[in-house]
């Protein structure tokens, strides 16, 4: 898996002290490292809640109305990053509640629930909120991206075994033989050691990188003698041996004309940092709000290999 961005955040635990007439007031932020979002008609609200005691942190961004807006990435860097001024229209709030338990969608209703009791509401209208989105793509073939750098030049984009214009780290079928890489036993023991990858013909090239797995002179993708469905694995002449593409005694050629469909998984990592804010009792140079959790952040796109 190619990691374009990795955020590791432990539970935020901040003890901030402020003096009031000689007394020390302690405010403790003890929230999980993740946060949620609510999409409104004209704004986004990023928030996190906790119970025992019941508290929340929330940030409203008036300039954003849809989560999709922060998933539009720069084509070169595959990132989105923007600063927003905290203001009266983009307030950052810390609240405490009289309720024992808070609902998961606390900020997702235009009209607050009548049974929610706010006991304290401290608002900052100064500071900066920085939202950053990073895209990670993966072919889910079971091989870590760094091991798909075959020429060891630290450039994954120029490793394309089958020449289909999709680099190996994003290619579900690295050798273009229409048998998916994950099904060619690149790691038979599931121990993370790929030195024992299946090599049917013993030529030193593992099956997942070998266009003719049984070395019978017919490319694997052309050994579809039974069903021409872009899957040589279900074409079996001798059941005792298995699929024809692994049987050197069967060399019937049915020329393939297409590659199998490719699906590339996409994961968007959205982080939020708030700096130079002032919640009266709490002033920090920077507060790490964490990593967004939302179903929209995991999706797939269709790869478009060029057949050759």
C-alpha positions in Angstrom: 0.0 0.0 0.0 1.4 3.3 -0.9 1.2 5.7 2.0 1.0 9.2 0.9 0.3 10.5 4.4 0.2 8.9 7.9 -1.1 10.5 11.1 -0.5 8.8 14.4 -2.2 10.6 17.2 -2.6 9.4 20.8 -5.4 10.5 23.1 -5.2 14.2 23.6 -4.6 15.0 27.2 -4.0 18.7 28.0 -4.0 20.3 31.4 -4.2 24.0 31.1 -4.2 26.3 34.1 -5.5 29.8 34.5 -5.5 31.9 37.6 -8.6 33.7 38.9 -8.2 35.7 42.2 -5.4 33.5 43.2 -7.3 30.2 42.5 -6.0 27.6 40.1 -8.7 26.5 37.6 -8.0 23.3 35.9 -9.6 22.5 32.6 -8.9 19.0 31.2 -9.3 18.1 27.5 -9.6 14.3 27.4 -11.1 13.4 24.0 -10.4 10.6 21.6 -8.2 11.3 18.6 -11.0 11.1 16.1 -13.8 13.6 15.3 -17.0 13.7 13.2 -18.7 16.1 10.9 -22.2 17.3 10.1 -23.1 18.7 6.8 -25.5 21.6 6.9 -27.3 23.6 4.3 -24.6 26.4 4.4 -21.9 25.2 6.7 -19.9 22.2 8.1 -19.5 21.5 11.8 -16.6 19.5 12.9 -17.0 18.1 16.4 -16.1 15.6 19.1 -17.9 14.6 22.2 -17.3 12.6 25.3 -19.2 11.4 28.4 -18.3 11.2 32.0 -18.2 14.2 32.2 -20.3 15.2 29.1 -18.3 17.7 27.0 -17.9 18.7 23.4 -15.6 20.6 21.1 -17.0 22.0 17.9 -15.9 24.1 15.0 -18.2 25.6 12.5 -16.8 26.5 9.0 -19.3 28.8 7.3 -17.3 28.7 4.0 -17.9 25.0 3.6 -21.2 23.3 3.0 -20.2 19.8 1.9 -17.6 17.3 2.9 -17.0 16.8 -0.9 -15.4 20.3 -1.0 -12.3 19.1 1.0 -12.0 16.0 -1.0 -11.1 17.9 -4.2 -7.3 17.5 -4.3 -4.5 19.1 -6.0 -3.6 16.9 -9.0 0.1 17.1 -8.4 0.3 16.6 -4.6 -2.9 14.6 -4.2 -3.7 16.8 -1.2 -6.1 19.5 0.0 -4.9 22.1 2.6 -6.6 25.3 3.6 -6.6 27.7 6.5 -9.8 29.2 7.8 -10.0 32.1 10.2 -11.9 31.4 13.4 -14.4 34.2 13.8 -18.0 35.0 14.8 -19.2 33.1 11.7 -16.6 30.3 12.3 -16.7 29.9 16.0 -14.7 27.3 18.0 -16.7 26.1 21.1 -16.0 24.1 24.3 -19.2 23.0 26.0 -20.2 21.1 29.1 -23.6 19.4 29.6 -25.9 18.4 32.4 -26.7 15.2 30.5 -25.1 11.9 31.5 -24.8 10.7 27.8 -24.6 12.8 24.6 -26.1 11.6 21.3 -23.7 10.8 18.5 -25.3 13.3 16.2 -25.3 16.1 18.7 -24.5 18.8 16.1 -26.5 17.4 13.2 -29.9 18.9 13.9 -30.9 22.4 13.0 -33.0 22.5 16.1 -31.1 21.3 19.2 -32.7 18.4 21.0 -34.9 19.7 23.8 -33.4 17.2 26.4 -29.9 18.5 26.0 -28.8 20.8 28.8 -25.7 23.0 28.2 -24.1 24.0 31.5 -21.2 25.9 30.1 -20.4 27.3 26.6 -17.0 29.0 26.0 -16.4 30.3 22.5 -13.3 31.5 20.7 -13.7 33.8 17.7 -10.0 34.2 17.1 -7.4 31.8 15.7 -6.8 29.6 12.7 -8.2 26.2 11.6 -6.2 24.2 9.2 -7.8 21.4 7.3 -5.6 18.9 5.4 -6.7 16.0 3.3 -4.4 13.3 2.0 -5.3 10.6 -0.5 -3.9 7.1 -0.2 -4.5 4.6 -3.0 -4.0 0.8 -2.9 -4.5 -2.1 -5.2 -5.2 -4.5 -2.3 -3.0 -7.2 -3.9 -1.4 -8.2 -0.6 2.0 -6.7 -1.5 3.3 -3.6 0.3 3.9 -0.7 -2.0 7.6 -0.4 -1.1 8.1 -4.0 -2.3 6.7 -3.1 -5.7 9.6 -0.8 -6.4 11.3 -3.4 -8.6 14.1 -1.1 -9.8 14.8 0.2 -6.3 14.8 3.8 -7.4 12.2 5.0 -4.9 9.8 5.9 -7.7 6.8 3.6 -7.7 5.2 5.1 -10.8 7.8 3.7 -13.2 7.3 0.1 -12.2 4.8 -1.3 -14.6 5.5 -5.0 -15.4 2.7 -5.5 -17.9 3.0 -2.1 -19.5 -0.7 -1.3 -19.1 0.0 2.3 -17.8 -1.1 1.3 -14.3 2.0 1.1 -12.0 2.4 -2.2 -10.0 1.5 -0.6 -6.7 -1.9 0.3 -8.0 -2.3 -2.7 -10.4 -4.4 -5.6 -9.1 -2.8 -7.8 -11.8 0.8 -6.8 -12.0 1.8 -9.1 -14.9 -1.4 -8.6 -17.0 -2.1 -12.3 -17.2 -5.8 -11.8 -16.1 -5.1 -13.7 -12.8 -5.2 -11.3 -10.0 -1.9 -10.8 -8.1 -3.4 -11.8 -4.8 -4.6 -15.1 -6.3 -1.1 -16.0 -7.5 0.2 -16.6 -4.0 2.8 -13.9 -3.6 3.0 -14.7 0.1 1.9 -18.4 0.4 2.5 -18.5 4.2 1.1 -15.1 5.0 4.2 -14.3 7.0 5.2 -11.1 5.2 8.1 -12.9 3.5 7.7 -12.7 -0.3 10.9 -14.6 -1.1 8.9 -17.8 -1.3 6.2 -16.5 -3.7 4.7 -19.2 -5.9 6.9 -19.8 -9.0 5.2 -22.6 -11.0 7.8 -23.0 -13.7 10.8 -22.4 -11.4 12.3 -19.7 -13.7 13.1 -17.3 -10.9 10.2 -15.0 -11.7 7.2 -15.4 -9.3 3.9 -16.2 -10.9 2.5 -12.8 -10.1 5.1 -11.2 -12.3 5.3 -14.0 -14.9 3.1 -13.7 -18.0 3.6 -17.4 -18.8 3.3 -19.1 -15.4 3.8 -22.7 -16.6 6.4 -21.9 -19.4 4.5 -23.8 -22.0 4.9 -21.1 -24.6 1.4 -19.8 -24.3 0.8 -16.7 -22.2 -1.4 -17.3 -19.2 -4.0 -14.8 -20.3 -4.4 -16.8 -23.6 -5.1 -20.1 -21.9 -8.9 -19.7 -21.8 -9.9 -22.9 -23.5 -13.3 -23.3 -21.8 -14.8 -20.0 -20.8 -13.6 -16.7 -22.4 -14.4 -14.5 -19.4 -11.0 -12.9 -18.7 -10.2 -15.4 -16.0 -7.9 -18.3 -16.9 -8.2 -19.7 -13.4 -11.5 -21.4 -14.3 -10.3 -23.1 -17.5 -9.4 -26.7 -16.4 -8.6 -29.5 -18.8 -7.2 -31.9 -16.2 -8.8 -31.6 -12.8 -5.9 -33.5 -11.1 -3.4 -30.8 -12.0 -5.6 -27.7 -12.0 -6.0 -24.7 -14.3 -4.5 -24.9 -17.7 -2.3 -21.9 -17.2 -0.5 -23.9 -14.5 -0.4 -27.1 -16.6 2.6 -27.3 -19.0 0.9 -30.2 -20.8 -1.9 -28.0 -22.1 -0.9 -25.3 -24.5 -4.1 -24.4 -26.4 -4.1 -20.7 -27.2 -7.2 -18.5 -27.2 -5.9 -15.0 -27.7 -7.1 -12.6 -25.1 -8.4 -9.1 -26.2 -9.0 -7.4 -22.9 -7.7 -7.1 -19.3 -9.9 -7.7 -16.3 -11.5 -4.8 -14.6 -9.3 -3.0 -12.1 -10.5 -1.5 -8.9 -8.3 0.8 -6.9 -9.3 1.6 -3.3 -9.1 5.2 -2.1 -8.8 6.4 1.5 -8.9 10.1 2.3 -7.3 11.1 5.6 -8.7 14.4 6.9 -7.0 16.1 9.8 -7.8 19.4 11.6 -5.5 21.6 13.6 -6.6 24.7 15.5 -4.0 27.3 16.4 -3.8 30.6 18.3 -7.3 30.3 19.7 -8.6 31.6 23.0 -11.4 30.0 25.0 -11.0 32.4 27.9 -9.6 29.8 30.3 -7.8 27.9 27.5 -5.2 29.5 25.2 -2.9 27.3 23.0 -0.5 27.8 20.2 -1.9 24.7 18.5 -4.5 22.0 19.3 -4.6 18.8 17.3 -8.3 18.0 16.7 -7.5 14.6 15.3 -8.6 12.5 12.3 -12.0 12.6 10.7 -14.2 9.5 10.7 -16.8 9.4 7.9 -18.0 6.8 5.4 -17.4 9.1 2.5 -13.6 8.9 3.1 -13.3 5.3 1.8 -14.2 4.6 -1.8 -12.9 3.0 -5.0 -12.1 4.2 -8.5 -11.9 2.1 -11.7 -8.5 1.6 -13.1 -8.3 1.8 -16.9 -5.5 -0.5 -18.1 -4.4 -0.1 -21.7 -4.4 -3.6 -23.3 -1.2 -4.6 -25.2 
